[in-house]
Amino acid sequence: MAFNFTALLGGMASGLSERIDIEEAKLEKAADRAYTRSEQERLARRAKREKEKLIAEETMGMLTSLGYSEDNAAAILKKGNVASKWWVTQGTEALKKGMDPNTLANFPGMSGTFNEADKNTVTETVNAVPTAATAATPEGLGSITEAAESGTVDIADGFTLNLDAMRRLYGVPEKTESSFSARLAVISQNLARKPNDPKVDQWKAEQAQLLSDLRTMKEQERDDTGKTGPSFDAGSITSHVNEIRRGALNRYGFEVGIDGGIKNMEEGNRHYADIAELNVASQLNQRNTGIDDPVMNHTADGIRNAAIANLTDYGYSVKNKGGAGTPIDNASFVEGVKSGKFRSGQVVTVGTKVIVYTGVADYKTGNPFIILNPE
């Protein structure tokens, strides 16, 4: 039998063709599968983007509805969904407590990046004010919580603040003012309780800036409406008082405990504490200049009047015991004041007047002394 080379080639060609067809079919199926996977991945990526866009839009809407500005909301969104949820929660809590979340976000102590330090600033400020319904007491922030309930707060020896009466008479701060009030209260408590903390200068700078910003805001309010509303709640005011009082008492040699009580008060130095109270009233008045909060004014006047009443008793007690010295004339007294002749707490008889020299300029009279029996 002759070898049929042509048939062989034909058979080989036919087999090759079949194998090519098979391989092409395999390649087509593989290509189809590859296309399907690619399309699925593309669709999955698009779905993910759409979901993320929807979440971002919803979160943006939530943040702006809480009061955050669009710029602040956009900066928060950049921190991611978890961080955004945190700021939504804090904003909601702030609104519950009568504060403006956007005001908190714009405080001078904030970096604007909504980082962990910013979170801590907002947390301590929001937590400083309890909800009125629960009147919870945040640890270490006792005096601030007093503003959450009705009743009376002891501000100074001989002066108390009736919270219900103050609210009925003057109303309560708006959300923006409440935010300033809460932040200033936290700073005052930090300064009072941690006088040697490395952040003291930072706190003082933030406090000064907040008071300046509040003055600017109240000036604009007066220009627009001709009047201003309250800026501080009672809890914030007591925090200011406690901060200033601690510094004033320390200057007169008193040791002040964590609760604000004087550790080394004695019968012979009590009048120095009252003189320190005049300093407290003066500094409260200075902080309130340009803000004109009525409760702060009332508090400063109440502390001043109580101190004057106590120093009046002290002055007459010294005079009755013969400790007022020989009477001098008015010119000699004026010269003695100018030359620094008199010491703080000294009782002097000027003509028929009994005078207690305090060394603290009274914000109402400008005098560094109290006349006990003015004509």
LUMGU-491310 format. One record per residue (C-alpha): residue number from 0; x, y, z. Coordinates in Angstrom, 1 decimal. Layout:
BEGIN
NUM;X;Y;Z
...
END
This chain:
BEGIN
0;0.0;0.0;0.0
1;1.4;3.3;-1.0
2;1.7;6.0;1.7
3;-0.9;8.6;1.2
4;1.0;11.8;2.2
5;-1.8;14.0;1.1
6;-4.3;12.2;3.2
7;-2.0;12.5;6.2
8;-1.6;16.2;5.7
9;-5.3;16.5;5.3
10;-5.9;14.6;8.5
11;-3.4;16.7;10.4
12;-4.9;19.8;9.0
13;-8.3;18.7;10.0
14;-7.1;17.8;13.5
15;-5.3;21.1;13.9
16;-8.3;22.9;12.7
17;-10.4;21.2;15.3
18;-7.8;21.9;18.0
19;-7.7;25.5;17.0
20;-11.5;25.7;17.1
21;-11.4;24.2;20.5
22;-8.7;26.6;21.7
23;-10.5;29.5;20.2
24;-13.6;28.5;22.0
25;-11.7;28.2;25.2
26;-10.1;31.6;24.7
27;-13.5;33.1;23.9
28;-15.0;31.7;27.1
29;-12.0;32.8;29.0
30;-12.3;36.3;27.5
31;-16.1;36.3;28.3
32;-15.3;35.3;31.9
33;-12.5;37.9;32.1
34;-14.9;40.5;30.7
35;-17.6;39.5;33.1
36;-15.2;39.8;36.1
37;-14.0;43.1;34.9
38;-17.5;44.4;34.4
39;-18.5;43.0;37.8
40;-15.5;44.7;39.4
41;-16.3;47.9;37.6
42;-19.9;47.8;38.7
43;-18.8;47.0;42.2
44;-16.5;49.9;42.3
45;-19.2;52.2;40.9
46;-21.7;50.9;43.5
47;-19.1;51.6;46.2
48;-18.5;55.1;45.0
49;-22.2;55.8;44.8
50;-22.7;54.4;48.3
51;-19.8;56.5;49.7
52;-21.2;59.6;47.9
53;-24.6;58.9;49.3
54;-23.2;58.5;52.8
55;-21.1;61.7;52.4
56;-24.2;63.6;51.2
57;-26.3;62.3;54.1
58;-23.5;63.0;56.6
59;-23.0;66.5;55.2
60;-26.7;67.2;55.4
61;-26.7;66.0;59.0
62;-23.7;68.1;60.0
63;-25.1;71.2;58.4
64;-28.5;70.6;59.9
65;-26.9;70.5;63.3
66;-25.4;74.0;62.7
67;-21.9;73.2;61.4
68;-20.9;75.5;58.6
69;-20.3;73.9;55.2
70;-16.5;74.5;55.6
71;-16.5;72.8;59.0
72;-18.7;70.0;57.8
73;-16.4;69.4;54.8
74;-13.3;69.3;57.0
75;-15.1;66.8;59.3
76;-16.0;64.6;56.3
77;-12.3;64.4;55.4
78;-11.6;62.6;58.7
79;-13.8;59.7;57.6
80;-17.1;58.1;58.5
81;-16.2;57.1;62.0
82;-14.9;60.6;62.9
83;-17.9;62.2;61.2
84;-20.3;60.1;63.2
85;-18.5;61.3;66.4
86;-19.0;64.9;65.4
87;-22.6;64.3;64.6
88;-23.1;62.8;68.1
89;-21.3;65.6;69.8
90;-23.2;68.2;67.8
91;-26.5;66.6;68.8
92;-25.5;66.5;72.4
93;-24.5;70.2;72.3
94;-27.9;71.2;70.9
95;-29.6;69.3;73.7
96;-27.7;71.4;76.1
97;-28.4;74.7;74.4
98;-25.1;75.1;72.7
99;-24.2;75.9;69.1
100;-22.0;73.1;67.6
101;-20.5;75.5;65.0
102;-19.5;78.0;67.7
103;-17.7;75.2;69.5
104;-15.9;74.2;66.3
105;-14.7;77.7;65.7
106;-13.3;78.4;69.2
107;-9.7;79.8;69.3
108;-8.5;76.7;71.1
109;-9.6;74.6;68.1
110;-7.1;73.7;65.3
111;-9.7;73.5;62.6
112;-8.5;70.1;61.5
113;-10.9;68.2;63.9
114;-8.1;66.1;65.3
115;-8.0;64.3;68.6
116;-7.0;67.5;70.5
117;-10.1;69.2;69.0
118;-12.2;66.3;70.1
119;-11.0;66.7;73.6
120;-11.8;70.4;73.6
121;-15.3;69.8;72.5
122;-15.8;66.8;74.8
123;-14.9;68.6;77.9
124;-17.0;71.7;76.9
125;-20.1;69.7;76.1
126;-19.7;67.5;79.2
127;-19.4;70.5;81.4
128;-23.1;71.2;81.1
129;-25.5;68.5;82.2
130;-28.9;68.0;80.6
131;-31.6;69.8;82.5
132;-33.6;66.6;82.7
133;-30.9;64.5;84.5
134;-28.8;67.2;86.2
135;-25.9;64.7;86.1
136;-22.7;65.8;87.8
137;-19.7;65.4;85.6
138;-16.6;64.4;87.7
139;-14.6;67.4;88.7
140;-17.0;70.1;87.4
141;-19.3;70.5;90.4
142;-20.1;74.2;90.3
143;-21.1;74.2;86.7
144;-23.9;71.7;87.3
145;-25.7;74.1;89.7
146;-27.0;76.0;86.7
147;-29.0;72.9;85.7
148;-31.3;73.0;88.6
149;-33.4;75.6;90.3
150;-32.4;76.8;93.7
151;-29.9;79.1;95.3
152;-26.1;79.2;94.9
153;-23.8;80.6;97.5
154;-21.5;83.0;95.8
155;-19.8;84.8;98.7
156;-20.2;85.2;102.4
157;-23.4;87.3;102.7
158;-24.4;86.9;99.0
159;-26.3;84.2;97.2
160;-27.7;83.9;93.7
161;-31.2;82.7;93.2
162;-31.2;80.9;89.9
163;-35.0;80.9;89.3
164;-35.2;84.6;90.0
165;-32.3;85.3;87.7
166;-33.8;83.3;84.8
167;-37.2;85.0;85.2
168;-35.6;88.4;85.4
169;-33.0;88.2;82.7
170;-33.8;85.0;80.7
171;-31.2;82.4;79.5
172;-28.4;82.7;77.0
173;-29.0;81.8;73.4
174;-27.1;78.9;71.8
175;-24.1;80.9;70.7
176;-23.7;82.6;74.1
177;-24.3;79.3;75.9
178;-21.3;77.8;73.9
179;-19.1;80.7;75.0
180;-20.4;80.4;78.5
181;-19.6;76.6;78.7
182;-16.1;76.9;77.2
183;-15.2;79.8;79.5
184;-16.4;77.9;82.5
185;-14.2;74.9;81.6
186;-11.2;77.2;81.2
187;-11.9;78.9;84.5
188;-12.1;75.6;86.3
189;-8.8;74.4;84.7
190;-7.1;77.6;85.7
191;-8.4;77.4;89.3
192;-7.6;73.7;89.8
193;-4.4;73.4;87.8
194;-2.5;76.6;88.4
195;0.8;75.0;87.6
196;-0.2;73.1;84.5
197;2.0;73.7;81.4
198;-1.2;74.7;79.5
199;-1.9;77.7;81.8
200;-0.6;80.3;79.3
201;-2.6;78.6;76.5
202;-5.8;78.6;78.6
203;-5.3;82.3;79.5
204;-4.8;83.2;75.9
205;-7.9;81.3;74.9
206;-9.9;82.9;77.6
207;-8.8;86.4;76.6
208;-9.7;85.7;73.0
209;-13.1;84.2;73.8
210;-14.0;87.2;75.9
211;-12.8;89.5;73.2
212;-14.9;87.6;70.6
213;-17.9;87.7;72.8
214;-17.5;91.5;73.3
215;-17.4;92.0;69.5
216;-20.5;89.8;69.1
217;-22.4;91.8;71.8
218;-21.4;95.1;70.3
219;-22.9;94.0;67.0
220;-26.0;92.8;68.8
221;-26.3;96.3;70.4
222;-25.9;98.0;67.0
223;-28.5;95.8;65.4
224;-31.1;95.7;68.2
225;-30.2;98.4;70.7
226;-29.9;95.9;73.5
227;-28.2;92.6;74.4
228;-29.3;89.4;76.0
229;-27.6;87.3;78.7
230;-24.3;85.7;77.9
231;-23.5;83.6;81.0
232;-25.4;81.0;82.9
233;-25.1;80.8;86.7
234;-22.7;77.8;86.5
235;-20.3;79.7;84.3
236;-20.4;82.7;86.5
237;-19.6;80.7;89.6
238;-16.6;79.2;87.7
239;-15.3;82.6;86.9
240;-15.8;83.6;90.6
241;-13.9;80.5;91.8
242;-11.0;81.0;89.4
243;-10.6;84.7;90.3
244;-11.1;84.2;94.0
245;-8.4;81.5;94.2
246;-5.8;83.8;92.7
247;-6.9;86.8;94.8
248;-6.8;84.8;98.1
249;-3.4;83.4;97.2
250;-2.0;86.9;96.9
251;-3.1;87.6;100.5
252;-1.4;84.5;101.8
253;-4.4;82.2;102.0
254;-4.2;78.5;101.1
255;-7.2;77.4;99.1
256;-8.3;73.8;98.9
257;-9.6;71.9;95.9
258;-13.1;72.7;97.0
259;-12.4;76.4;97.2
260;-12.3;76.5;101.0
261;-9.7;78.5;102.8
262;-7.4;76.3;104.9
263;-5.7;78.9;107.0
264;-8.5;81.4;107.9
265;-8.1;82.9;111.4
266;-9.8;85.6;113.3
267;-7.0;88.0;112.7
268;-6.8;87.6;108.9
269;-10.5;87.4;108.0
270;-10.5;91.0;106.7
271;-7.9;90.1;104.1
272;-10.3;87.6;102.6
273;-12.9;90.3;102.4
274;-10.4;92.6;100.7
275;-9.7;89.8;98.3
276;-13.4;89.7;97.6
277;-13.3;93.3;96.4
278;-10.6;92.2;94.0
279;-12.9;89.4;92.8
280;-15.8;91.8;92.2
281;-13.5;94.2;90.3
282;-12.1;91.5;88.0
283;-15.6;90.2;87.3
284;-16.7;93.7;86.4
285;-13.6;94.0;84.1
286;-14.3;90.8;82.3
287;-17.9;91.8;81.8
288;-17.0;95.2;80.3
289;-18.4;95.4;76.8
290;-20.4;92.2;77.4
291;-22.7;93.6;80.0
292;-24.3;90.4;81.2
293;-26.9;91.3;83.8
294;-26.3;88.3;86.0
295;-22.5;88.9;86.0
296;-23.2;92.6;86.9
297;-25.5;91.5;89.7
298;-22.9;89.0;91.0
299;-20.1;91.5;91.0
300;-22.2;94.0;92.9
301;-23.4;91.3;95.3
302;-19.8;90.2;96.1
303;-18.7;93.9;96.4
304;-21.6;94.8;98.8
305;-21.1;91.7;100.9
306;-17.3;92.5;101.2
307;-18.0;96.1;102.1
308;-20.5;95.1;104.8
309;-18.0;92.7;106.3
310;-15.2;95.3;106.2
311;-17.5;97.8;107.8
312;-18.0;95.5;110.8
313;-14.3;95.0;110.9
314;-13.5;98.7;110.7
315;-15.8;99.6;113.6
316;-14.5;96.7;115.6
317;-11.0;98.0;115.3
318;-12.0;101.6;116.1
319;-14.0;100.5;119.1
320;-10.9;98.7;120.4
321;-8.8;101.8;119.9
322;-7.0;100.6;116.8
323;-7.9;103.4;114.4
324;-5.1;105.7;115.5
325;-5.1;109.4;116.1
326;-7.4;111.3;113.8
327;-5.7;113.0;110.8
328;-6.9;115.6;108.4
329;-8.1;115.0;104.9
330;-5.0;116.4;103.2
331;-2.7;114.1;105.3
332;-4.8;111.1;104.3
333;-4.7;112.0;100.6
334;-1.0;112.4;100.7
335;-0.6;109.1;102.6
336;-2.6;107.3;99.9
337;-0.5;108.8;97.2
338;2.8;107.9;98.9
339;1.7;104.3;99.9
340;1.9;105.1;103.6
341;-1.1;102.9;104.5
342;-1.1;99.1;104.6
343;-3.9;96.9;103.3
344;-6.5;96.5;106.0
345;-5.4;99.5;108.1
346;-8.2;101.5;109.8
347;-7.8;105.2;109.8
348;-9.8;108.1;111.4
349;-9.9;111.1;109.1
350;-11.7;113.9;110.9
351;-15.0;112.3;111.9
352;-14.8;109.6;109.2
353;-13.7;106.0;109.8
354;-11.9;104.6;106.8
355;-10.6;101.1;105.9
356;-7.7;101.2;103.5
357;-7.9;98.2;101.1
358;-5.4;98.9;98.4
359;-7.9;97.6;95.9
360;-9.4;100.3;93.6
361;-13.2;100.0;93.9
362;-14.6;99.8;90.4
363;-17.5;102.1;91.4
364;-15.7;104.8;93.3
365;-12.1;104.3;92.0
366;-10.9;104.6;95.6
367;-8.5;102.1;97.3
368;-10.4;102.5;100.6
369;-13.9;102.3;102.1
370;-15.4;105.1;104.0
371;-17.6;103.6;106.8
372;-19.6;106.6;107.7
373;-19.8;108.9;104.6
374;-21.6;112.1;105.0
END
